[in-house]
């Protein structure tokens, strides 16, 4: 590989930096930004609406040191290669880095669609300019999300409670879940009956089901109606009236795109979308594989294209020819069209970078999650270039007066791609036709023996609640978000307590229902499927150069801002809360009427005689009861209880108001500095949460990361920090030995081990 002395290569992830650094060798300094370096400010809108929606970018807190280091290395570098991820976010990061370095012609953009030595070498030989249209699309999305979040979320704080968020896309996803729950709650089951005839022929038992009555679908709504059919056919001969045999073929599924990988990993492995993407990122960025060293095991994992490079197809066909019998290799390569008409085709489908790296051969180099997901990707890709499954289906009809009974069966003749892989299915997706038990080989006119006719009672069932797999599928079908954002959407809904997950199915909480109701009623033209899907199309058009990003924002903001001006906060409060009977209540202090108001800490009930009477109370009368603890008051020695206040839970002395001592609730983790005091949650003057030693000021230990009472897998001491990055997702870091480990999620029942 040709080298330029003193070149800087900028990537996003430290793992990616290590892998690429080994490939490039001396003469290259590889630095990782660990996600974005600059973004809109946290505590202000950061968008100049009056001047073309110009964004105000600031260095992200904690990234100043990294940016200074990049500038220092860039000054002494001959060339600067920006090798952030090949998507909109990666392009935006590259643009921000280039803007901050100000290195002009020294800067080059390179795209690594896979992290292998050959691919890295090829990309470094073919640098390209930063794609400003892709950056514009990211800028438009970021500003859209900021405008909605910054303008709409405060309405939730005023009408529901503080700390809530109303995301542009997440609220629509929440609406889908809430509307499904409403369908389930309103559903009224209806009774219906089916009838089966148990038959035998050629020493084989099989079932024929009532298929038609007078040529129409049967509608048996009562046991009495079912008994009429049973009585009519129980003594009648069952003679074959028609036999239909067909050979059917089932093609293998296309190699994974982001959404199908998330769906299959959920169904087969029990992985959340976030866990799947975190693991896929690790496989993409590079794993130490024996003597081969660090190598990216899969291609880029954020894609909606089923396209595969011709060289990869040649390799997999050669692998199949050497590993399986001749019938398993089709005469020509299989090709697939993307189901999504808006698929951008910017990247290949997700596939192994080297099909010769069999999962079981490299298993020792992988974690449990990495192995499971890599095996799934590898099997799906290899199977996608194999021959179809071939099976025979047989349909046997029995006409008895006006009643038609039908028996169906199938028999696999050639397993094809299923010798290696078959897709998983959830209960509501039904049975694969090739799995139906075979029926006897009968011909027209043959008689069979009737063993019995049995009626079966059923009740219609409501639509199923969404699982992660089915929600991802629905979001993709509706064009909500992008495959790379599904995991973030879902994790946000869970983290905000808008949904609960029971038996791997989403149920919206009362809070989630309230948020959806309030937001959708006030912004019906924004928080709906059609608008959100249409906005994705406009973002695509910005990337294609067909629309200007400012034009898109202007078309959105004008009606949105007018809607904001007409918001009645009091009406929102009344819609969000059960205030029945408030009109008849009177102030406890002065006897005046009560009303609802909104303040800094959310909505509350207040006296209409304000300011002469300052009586107020929370809207919710059911404040959590005090919880006893083993803690003792440090001032009087009395027992302490956990109370709930406007800032959350705290410890308070039971002798209040005689003793007014309070302190934060211990987190169950000892201070790693003094090893005596408990760590507690605290707040800065501006309200930002941090964690510090309860012995302050004697011990000044503090951290921004939440301490968890978990045991380190290396030093076995209690106390780890909850951390996360865009590339890695959530992980743990020991507060004592600094050992880092990924979050292990419990495997779902029935998940593949």
C-alpha positions, 0 to 999 in steps of 0.5 A: 500500500502506498503511504504518505508520511505523516497522515492523519486518519479520523474515524468514529470508534476506538475499535475501528481505529485500532483495526485500521491502524494495524492495516495502515501501519507506520506513517499514519495516526488514527484517531477516533472522535467517539461519535459527534464532536459538535452539535446544537447546544443543549440548553437553547434552541440553537437554530436561528429561525429568522435567518434561514434556520442557521444552526448554532453548533457548539463543541459537545461537553467533554469533547474539547480535549479530543478536538484540540488533539485532532487540531494538534495532529492535523497541523503536522500531518501532510494529509487528513483522511476522514473515514467516519461511517458511510452514512448521513451521520458519518458524513456530518461528523466528517464535515464538522471535523473538516470545518474545525480543522480548517485544513483545506486541500489536505482533507480527503473523505474515504468510505470503508464499506467493510473493514478489511485490509483490501477494502481499506487499501482500496478506499485510501487510494480513491478519496472523494470530496465530502458529500455536502448534500448528504450533510444537508440531509442530516442537518435538516433532520437534526433541526427538524427534530430540535424544532419539534422537541424544543417547541413541543416538549415544554407543552408536555412539561406544562400539561403532564409533568416535567422531563417528558419528550415529544420526538418527531418520530418517536411520538408517531411510533408511540401513537402506533402502539397506543392505537393498537392497544385501543383496538385490543381494548375495544375488541369484542370476541365473536364465537365461531365453529369449525368442523374436522373430519378424522379420516383414514386411508392406506393405514394413514390417518389425516384430517379434512376440514369443512371448507365450503357450504354451497360454494361459500365460506362457512359461517357457523356462529353457534354450536347448534349450527355446527351440529347441523353439519355434523349430523348431515355428514356423520353417516355419509360416505367420504369419496374423493371428488377431486385431487390437485397436486402441485410442485412448489418452490420457495426461494431463499430470503435475500441477505439481511438489510438493517431492518430484517436483521433486527427482526430476525435477531429478535425472533431467533435470538431474543435480541433487542434492536439496540443489542443487535446494532451494538453487536453488529457495529462490533463485528463491522469495526473489527475483531481479533481473529487468531493469526489473521489479526484484527479484521472487520467480519461483516460489511456496513450494517446500516443499509436498506439495499439487498445488492451484493458485490459481484466478487462476493457472489463469486466467492460464495458460489465457489464456497457452496460448490466446494461445501455442498452437492451440486444441486444446491448451487443454482446455475445463475446467481440469485438476485433480489429487489429491495421491497422498499421503493425508497431504498437508497442502494448506497451500501451493499446488503449485510454480509460476511466480509469473507465467507471462508470465515465459518462461524464455528471456526472463529467462535473462540475469538467472539463473545456469545452475542457476536458469535450468535449474530455473526452466525445468523448473518453468515448463514443468511448470506450463504443460503441466499445464493443456494437453490430453492426448497422444492416440495409437493402440495396435495389437496384432496376434496370430498363433496358431501351434498352441499358440504365440501371438506378439504384435506391438504398436505405437503411433502419436501422433495429437496431441502435446498437452502433450508439445509443451512437456514430457514427464517423464524416466525412469530405465532401470528405469522402462521405455519409455513406451507411446507411444514403441513403433514402429508396426506395419503396418495389418493385418486378421484373416486376412492373411498376413505374411512370416517373415524369421526366428525368433531366440531370445535368452538373458537373465538375471534382474537384481537390484533396482537401487541407489537413485538420488537420484530413486528414493530420494526416491520411496521415502521419500515412498511409505513416509512417511519424513520430509517432502519438505522434509527429503529433501535433508538426509537424503541429504546427511547420509548422504553427509557421514557417509560412510555411502554412496558415490555411483557412476554416480549410484547409492547404495552403502552403505559398510562403515561405513554397513552397520555403523551400520545393523546395530548400530542396527537390532538394538538398536532394532528398534521405532524404526529401522523404516519403520512406526514412523517413518512413524507418527511423521510421522502423529502430528506431523501430528496435533499440528499439527491439534490432535488430539494433545498434543506432550508425550503423543507424546514420553511414548509414545515415550520410555518404551519407548525409555529401557527399551531403553537400560537393557538395552544391552550395549555389549560385545555391540555391539562384538563385533557391529560388528567382526570379532573372530574369534580374539580368544578364543585371543589372549594379552596381549603383555606378561603372557600374560593373555586379551584382551577388548574395552572401550569408552573415550573414543575408541571401542572397543579391545582390552585385557588382562583383567589390568587394572590390573596390566597396562595393555596395549591396542591398537586393534581395527583392526590396519590403521592407515593407513601413514605417507605421505611429504611434502615438509615438513621438521622445523622442529627437526632438518630431517629429512623429515616424514610424515603419520601418523594418530592419534586426532584425525586426521592430523598431521605427524611427524618421521621420526627419532621418538623422537629428535625428537618434533616434530609439527605439523598438516597444512597445508591448502594455503592461505596465511594471508590476514593475514600471507600467509606461514604455512600455515593448519592445523586446530586444536582448542580445549581443549574439542575444537572444530575451528577453523583458524589460522595455523601461525605462531601466536603470531607471527600470531594469525589464526583462523577457524571456517570450513574453508579450501579451496584453491580459486581465487576467481572474482573476485580469482583468489587461492587460499583460500575459506571453506566456509560454509553456511546453511539458506536458501542451503545450502553456498557459498564466500566468498573469504578475500581479497575476501569475494566469495561464490559458490555451489558448482558441482556437475559435471553428470551424464552425459546431464544436460540442459545 
